Amino acid sequence: MAKAHENLDDQPADILDFARRWYHYGGGSAEDILVEFGITEHEYFHRLGAVLDTRSFDPDDKEIDAIRVVVAARLTPGAR
């Protein structure tokens, strides 16, 4: 079982690594996110969106594009 992070502001790499592992499955369950980070799925996807917005990625990175789609879907009310 993973240990929840105390300060996610210092953990953008961990947030992105989790997204890379779970985007194929819709981004991970609320329970997985709570266990890994100690926050709600809504908060996690807001933070992941911020990580994606503040980092530079190859414009042809299809994985990042797919993660962005998952973030948008998870932050849309009633999408799940």
VMD Tcl script that draws the C-alpha trace (Angstrom):
set ca {
  {0.00 0.00 0.00}
  {1.39 3.38 -0.99}
  {1.92 6.11 1.55}
  {-0.13 9.28 1.04}
  {2.01 12.28 0.20}
  {2.16 15.01 2.80}
  {2.75 17.87 0.35}
  {1.55 17.28 -3.19}
  {2.84 20.66 -4.33}
  {6.30 19.09 -4.13}
  {5.21 15.93 -5.96}
  {4.32 16.79 -9.59}
  {6.41 13.88 -10.86}
  {4.48 11.44 -8.65}
  {1.17 12.87 -9.84}
  {2.22 12.48 -13.46}
  {3.67 8.99 -12.91}
  {0.35 7.85 -11.42}
  {-1.48 9.33 -14.42}
  {0.82 7.52 -16.85}
  {0.12 4.20 -15.10}
  {-3.65 4.66 -14.90}
  {-4.84 6.68 -17.91}
  {-5.58 3.48 -19.88}
  {-8.13 2.64 -17.19}
  {-9.78 6.04 -16.96}
  {-7.32 7.55 -14.50}
  {-7.56 5.27 -11.49}
  {-10.38 4.87 -9.02}
  {-11.23 7.35 -6.31}
  {-10.01 4.75 -3.82}
  {-6.66 4.30 -5.58}
  {-6.16 8.08 -5.61}
  {-7.10 8.40 -1.94}
  {-4.71 5.62 -0.94}
  {-1.85 6.97 -3.08}
  {-2.21 10.69 -2.35}
  {-4.65 11.13 0.53}
  {-6.91 13.47 -1.49}
  {-10.17 13.22 -3.42}
  {-10.17 12.30 -7.08}
  {-11.47 15.77 -7.94}
  {-8.51 17.42 -6.20}
  {-6.09 14.97 -7.82}
  {-7.35 15.72 -11.34}
  {-7.19 19.46 -10.69}
  {-3.58 19.08 -9.60}
  {-2.79 16.80 -12.54}
  {-4.28 19.40 -14.89}
  {-2.02 22.03 -13.33}
  {1.02 19.77 -13.81}
  {0.09 19.28 -17.46}
  {-0.39 23.03 -17.93}
  {2.92 24.03 -16.34}
  {5.28 21.50 -17.92}
  {6.61 21.33 -21.45}
  {5.82 18.18 -23.38}
  {6.56 17.09 -26.93}
  {3.55 18.28 -28.97}
  {3.40 14.81 -30.56}
  {3.26 13.01 -27.19}
  {0.10 10.95 -27.65}
  {0.27 9.69 -24.07}
  {0.01 13.24 -22.70}
  {-2.87 13.93 -25.10}
  {-4.66 10.84 -23.79}
  {-4.04 11.89 -20.17}
  {-5.50 15.33 -20.93}
  {-8.66 13.63 -22.25}
  {-8.96 11.63 -19.03}
  {-8.49 14.78 -16.91}
  {-11.20 16.62 -18.83}
  {-13.58 13.68 -18.52}
  {-12.97 13.21 -14.80}
  {-13.50 16.92 -14.09}
  {-16.77 17.02 -16.06}
  {-19.71 16.56 -13.67}
  {-21.68 13.41 -14.43}
  {-19.12 12.13 -16.94}
  {-18.44 8.91 -15.01}
}
mol new
graphics top color blue
foreach p $ca { graphics top sphere $p radius 0.5 }
foreach p [lrange $ca 0 end-1] q [lrange $ca 1 end] { graphics top cylinder $p $q radius 0.2 }
display resetview
